[in-house]
Amino acid sequence: MMDGILIINKAIGMTSHDVVARVRTLLKQKRVGHAGTLDPAASGVLPICVGQATRIAEYLSESGKAYEAEITFGVVTDTYDAEGTVLRTAVVSDLSREKIAAALPHFLGEQMQLPPRYSAIKIQGQPAYKRVRAGEEITLAARPVTITRLDLLDWQSPRLKLAIECSKGTYIRSLAHDLGEFLGCGAHLSALTRTRSGPFTLAESLTLEQLAALQEQGQIARALVPADRALAHYPALILDAVNSERVLHGNPFHSPMPPTELARVYDNKGIFIAIASWDSEHALWQPRKVFHAQM
């Protein structure tokens, strides 16, 4: 039984579930899940949680992301990407690098973003894209997102390359569409690579082919990252033997550390044993998820 996180470089054309299925087969292990869906048309970092690490997937999904995006101006599609039906086109001969650079700050910071109608957001239990394809007229609510970085990497008309850092839930397809509308010529997302998910980067990721090669060599455990690395942005609590035992039984405990929303919890041997939240009403730390010592 393996526990940890595999940092996979997802190939274009695969769904996130395809990657999970492949890893299950390679590891011969059922308890496998992904943290943060990546569209089939996109490539890049897809953390795969294995064993007990599946229990921290929700925290990793909440973390920020980074991307390199290619946006093509002058063509608007119904899906906001290259796979959709073209709705309209426009001439972009007067669009310049300077005009684009001047527009980008408009999309920085906290904002409300309207997701694409062709998205996996569920409406009454069914993904929005299925309802649209069935001919339904749907309206999705705008959602709060934060975009912290928009760097212009290259401009070769009509294609723009951007480096993006953003909060969870940000749709880069919507950003591409909205930027095109703002500039008056329309646009769609023509390519996307996720370069970071939480603390995990593209540079340290493995393709499924590389993972399979490690499996053949009996070295796949080398690719597993400890689950607590996904929580490195939370402070760490190191407990004595008595309080460690309390945590392993799911009981609240005291700690001199100033209260924060969440914390990583380690026993007196430095082993990661829990995620805890601060209970302000009782001035105690409450274990939220407890892990076996072998993690």
C-alpha positions in Angstrom: 0.0 0.0 0.0 1.4 3.4 -1.1 0.7 6.8 0.4 1.7 10.1 -1.1 1.3 12.4 -4.1 2.5 11.9 -7.7 3.1 15.1 -9.7 1.9 14.1 -13.2 2.5 16.1 -16.4 -0.9 15.4 -18.0 -0.8 15.0 -21.8 -3.2 16.8 -24.1 -6.2 14.7 -25.0 -6.5 12.9 -21.6 -9.1 13.7 -19.0 -8.1 13.9 -15.4 -10.1 10.7 -14.8 -8.0 9.0 -17.5 -4.9 9.8 -15.6 -6.3 8.5 -12.4 -7.4 5.2 -14.1 -3.9 4.8 -15.5 -2.2 5.4 -12.2 -4.6 2.9 -10.5 -3.5 0.3 -13.0 0.2 1.0 -12.7 0.1 0.9 -8.9 -2.5 -1.8 -8.6 -4.2 0.4 -6.0 -7.8 1.6 -5.9 -7.4 4.6 -3.6 -6.3 7.1 -6.2 -7.7 10.6 -7.0 -6.7 13.9 -8.6 -6.5 17.3 -7.1 -7.8 20.0 -9.4 -9.3 19.0 -12.7 -7.4 19.9 -15.9 -9.4 20.0 -19.2 -8.5 17.4 -21.9 -7.3 20.2 -24.2 -4.8 21.4 -21.5 -1.5 19.9 -20.4 0.7 20.2 -17.4 0.7 19.7 -13.6 -2.0 17.4 -12.3 -1.3 16.2 -8.7 -2.5 12.6 -8.1 -3.1 11.6 -4.5 -2.5 8.0 -3.6 -3.7 6.0 -0.5 -4.2 8.2 2.6 -3.1 11.3 0.6 -6.5 11.2 -1.1 -7.8 12.8 2.2 -5.8 16.0 1.6 -6.9 16.4 -2.1 -9.5 19.0 -1.1 -6.9 21.2 0.5 -4.6 20.9 -2.6 -7.5 21.7 -4.9 -8.1 24.9 -2.9 -4.6 26.2 -3.6 -3.5 28.6 -6.3 -2.5 27.7 -9.8 -0.1 29.0 -12.5 -0.5 28.7 -16.3 1.1 29.5 -19.6 -1.8 30.3 -22.0 -2.0 31.0 -25.7 -4.9 33.3 -26.7 -5.9 33.7 -30.4 -7.6 37.0 -31.2 -10.2 37.6 -33.9 -12.0 34.2 -33.4 -14.8 33.7 -30.9 -16.1 30.2 -30.1 -19.0 28.9 -28.0 -16.7 27.0 -25.7 -14.1 29.8 -25.4 -11.5 27.4 -26.7 -10.2 25.9 -30.0 -12.6 22.9 -29.8 -15.8 24.9 -30.0 -17.9 26.1 -32.9 -16.8 29.5 -34.3 -19.5 32.1 -33.6 -17.8 35.1 -35.2 -14.5 36.5 -36.5 -12.9 39.9 -36.7 -9.9 41.6 -38.3 -7.1 42.1 -35.7 -4.6 44.1 -37.9 -4.8 47.1 -35.6 -4.2 45.1 -32.4 -0.8 45.8 -31.0 1.4 44.5 -28.1 1.0 47.9 -26.5 -2.8 47.8 -26.6 -2.8 44.3 -25.1 -0.3 45.3 -22.4 -2.5 48.3 -21.5 -5.6 46.0 -21.2 -4.1 43.4 -18.9 -4.1 45.3 -15.6 -7.9 45.5 -16.0 -8.0 41.8 -15.2 -5.7 41.7 -12.2 -6.9 41.4 -8.6 -10.1 40.3 -7.1 -13.1 40.2 -9.5 -16.3 38.4 -10.5 -15.8 36.0 -13.4 -18.5 34.4 -15.5 -17.6 30.7 -16.2 -18.0 29.3 -19.7 -21.4 27.7 -20.3 -19.5 24.6 -21.6 -18.0 23.8 -18.1 -18.2 21.0 -15.6 -20.0 23.2 -13.1 -23.1 21.3 -11.9 -26.6 22.6 -12.2 -29.1 20.4 -10.3 -26.6 17.6 -10.3 -25.7 17.7 -14.0 -22.7 19.3 -15.6 -23.5 22.6 -17.4 -21.9 21.4 -20.7 -24.3 18.4 -20.8 -27.3 20.7 -20.4 -26.1 23.0 -23.1 -25.4 20.1 -25.5 -29.0 18.9 -24.8 -30.3 22.3 -26.1 -31.0 23.9 -22.7 -30.6 27.6 -22.2 -28.6 28.0 -19.0 -27.2 30.9 -17.0 -24.2 30.4 -14.7 -23.6 32.8 -11.9 -20.4 34.9 -11.8 -17.9 33.7 -9.2 -15.2 35.5 -7.2 -11.7 34.8 -8.5 -8.3 36.5 -8.0 -5.7 36.9 -10.7 -2.3 37.9 -9.2 -0.1 37.7 -12.3 -0.6 38.4 -16.0 2.8 38.7 -17.8 2.9 39.1 -21.6 5.4 36.5 -22.8 5.1 36.9 -26.6 2.9 38.5 -29.2 2.8 37.2 -32.8 -0.4 38.4 -34.2 -3.0 37.0 -33.8 -1.6 34.9 -31.0 -0.7 36.1 -27.5 1.2 34.1 -24.8 0.6 34.9 -21.2 2.0 33.7 -17.9 -0.9 33.6 -15.3 -1.1 33.1 -11.6 -4.6 32.9 -10.1 -6.8 31.5 -7.4 -8.7 28.2 -7.6 -11.8 28.3 -9.7 -10.4 30.7 -12.3 -11.3 29.8 -15.8 -8.5 30.7 -18.2 -11.0 30.2 -21.1 -13.2 32.9 -19.6 -10.2 35.2 -19.2 -9.3 34.7 -22.9 -12.9 35.4 -24.0 -13.2 38.4 -21.7 -9.9 39.9 -22.8 -11.0 39.6 -26.4 -14.3 41.3 -25.7 -12.5 44.1 -23.8 -10.3 44.7 -26.8 -13.2 44.6 -29.2 -12.1 41.8 -31.5 -13.0 38.7 -29.6 -10.6 35.8 -28.7 -10.4 32.2 -27.6 -8.0 30.1 -25.6 -6.0 28.1 -28.2 -3.5 26.3 -25.9 -3.0 25.9 -22.1 -0.3 24.4 -19.9 -0.6 24.4 -16.1 2.9 25.2 -14.8 2.1 25.0 -11.1 -0.6 23.5 -8.8 -0.2 24.6 -5.2 3.5 24.0 -4.4 4.0 21.5 -7.2 5.7 22.7 -10.5 6.0 21.4 -14.0 9.7 21.1 -13.6 9.3 18.3 -11.1 6.4 16.5 -12.8 6.5 13.1 -14.6 4.7 12.0 -17.7 2.7 8.7 -17.4 5.4 7.1 -19.6 8.1 8.1 -17.1 6.0 6.8 -14.3 5.5 3.5 -16.1 9.2 3.2 -16.6 9.8 3.7 -12.8 7.2 1.0 -12.1 9.0 -1.4 -14.4 12.2 -0.7 -12.5 10.5 -1.1 -9.1 11.3 2.5 -8.3 7.9 4.1 -8.4 8.0 4.9 -4.6 10.8 7.4 -5.5 8.2 9.5 -7.3 5.8 9.8 -4.3 5.9 13.1 -2.5 4.9 13.2 1.2 1.3 14.3 1.6 2.2 17.1 4.0 4.2 19.0 1.4 0.8 19.9 -0.2 0.0 21.7 3.1 3.3 23.5 3.5 1.6 26.9 3.5 -0.1 26.0 6.8 2.0 26.3 10.0 3.3 23.2 11.8 2.4 22.0 15.3 4.9 19.6 16.9 3.4 17.8 19.8 4.8 15.8 22.8 3.9 12.2 23.2 0.8 12.8 25.4 -0.8 15.2 23.0 0.2 13.1 20.0 -1.7 10.2 21.5 -4.7 12.5 22.0 -4.7 13.6 18.3 -4.4 10.0 17.1 -7.6 9.3 19.0 -9.3 12.4 17.5 -9.3 14.4 20.7 -8.7 18.2 20.9 -5.5 19.5 22.4 -3.7 22.6 23.6 -0.7 24.2 21.8 1.2 27.4 22.6 1.2 28.4 18.9 -0.9 31.4 18.0 -4.2 30.3 16.5 -4.6 30.1 12.7 -7.3 28.6 10.6 -5.5 25.3 9.9 -2.3 23.7 10.9 -0.2 20.6 10.1 0.3 18.4 13.1 3.4 16.3 13.8 4.2 13.9 16.7 7.3 14.1 18.8 9.2 12.0 16.2 8.4 14.5 13.4 5.8 12.2 11.8 2.8 13.9 10.1 -0.3 12.7 11.9 -3.1 15.2 11.4 -4.6 18.4 10.0 -6.1 20.5 12.8 -8.4 23.6 12.9 -8.6 26.2 15.7 -11.7 26.1 17.8 -12.0 29.7 19.0 -15.1 28.9 21.2 -13.2 26.5 23.4 -9.6 27.8 22.7 -8.5 24.4 21.6 -7.1 22.8 18.5 -9.4 20.2 17.0 -8.1 17.4 14.7 -9.9 17.7 11.4 -8.3 14.7 9.7 -6.1 12.1 11.5 -3.6 10.0 9.6 -1.8 6.8 10.6 1.7 7.2 11.8 3.2 5.4 8.7 2.3 8.4 6.6 
